[in-house]
Structure formats: C-alpha cells, structure tokens
Amino acid sequence: GRTKKGNLPKWTVDILTEWYFEHKRNPFPKQDQKDELKARTKLRDKQIDNWFINARRRKVGKIAKT
C-alpha cells in the first residue's frame, strides 16, 4: 500500500508560492523555470507539477469566491 507523505518544508513552499504570485497571470512554469525551481527546492518535476496543480485549484478557487 501507499504510505502518507509529509508536507513540504515551509522554505520550499515559500519559494514556490513566491514564484506563483510573481507569475499569477500565467502560473504554469515552463521546463526551464521548473528546472530552476527544482534546483532551489530540491524537489522532483512531479512534486513541482503537483504543487502547482493544487495551488492553482486553491488560489483560483479563493479568488473566484471573493
């Protein structure tokens, strides 16, 4: 079976969140941007992809409801 994964460290989330808000008009990092985020956060492509998928759902949802 699958084991529950822990949350990402705050400093990692801070880096990803900063990028998200700097690019909030188009929060879809291109591969070179993902490579830079990978180097800064030590995450894998899939982790970065999943974080942005979830962030777009959460942030866009909050904006739409306000």
C-alpha positions as CSV (number, residue, x, y, z in Angstrom):
1,G,0.0,0.0,0.0
2,R,0.9,3.6,-0.2
3,T,2.3,5.5,2.8
4,K,1.2,9.0,3.7
5,K,3.7,11.6,2.5
6,G,4.6,14.5,4.8
7,N,4.1,18.2,3.9
8,L,6.8,20.1,2.2
9,P,9.1,22.2,4.3
10,K,8.0,25.9,4.8
11,W,11.0,27.3,3.0
12,T,10.2,25.1,-0.1
13,V,6.6,26.2,-0.1
14,D,7.7,29.9,0.3
15,I,9.8,29.6,-2.9
16,L,7.0,28.0,-4.9
17,T,4.4,30.5,-3.5
18,E,6.7,33.4,-4.4
19,W,7.0,32.2,-8.0
20,Y,3.3,31.5,-8.2
21,F,2.4,35.1,-7.2
22,E,5.1,36.6,-9.4
23,H,3.5,34.8,-12.3
24,K,-0.1,34.7,-11.2
25,R,-1.4,35.8,-14.6
26,N,0.1,32.6,-16.1
27,P,1.1,30.3,-13.2
28,F,2.3,27.5,-15.4
29,P,6.1,27.2,-15.2
30,K,7.9,26.2,-18.4
31,Q,10.5,23.5,-18.2
32,D,13.5,25.9,-17.8
33,Q,11.6,27.6,-14.9
34,K,10.8,24.2,-13.4
35,D,14.5,23.3,-13.6
36,E,15.3,26.4,-11.7
37,L,12.7,25.7,-9.1
38,K,14.0,22.1,-8.8
39,A,17.5,23.4,-8.1
40,R,16.2,25.8,-5.5
41,T,13.8,23.4,-3.7
42,K,15.4,20.0,-4.3
43,L,12.0,18.7,-5.4
44,R,11.3,16.4,-8.4
45,D,9.4,17.5,-11.5
46,K,6.3,15.6,-10.4
47,Q,6.3,17.2,-7.0
48,I,6.5,20.7,-8.6
49,D,3.8,19.8,-11.1
50,N,1.5,18.5,-8.3
51,W,2.2,21.6,-6.1
52,F,1.2,23.9,-9.0
53,I,-1.9,21.9,-9.9
54,N,-3.0,22.1,-6.3
55,A,-2.0,25.8,-5.8
56,R,-4.0,26.8,-8.9
57,R,-7.0,25.0,-7.6
58,R,-6.8,26.5,-4.2
59,K,-5.8,30.1,-5.2
60,V,-8.1,30.4,-8.2
61,G,-10.9,29.0,-6.1
62,K,-10.4,31.5,-3.4
63,I,-10.3,34.4,-5.9
64,A,-13.4,33.3,-7.6
65,K,-15.3,33.0,-4.3
66,T,-14.5,36.5,-3.1
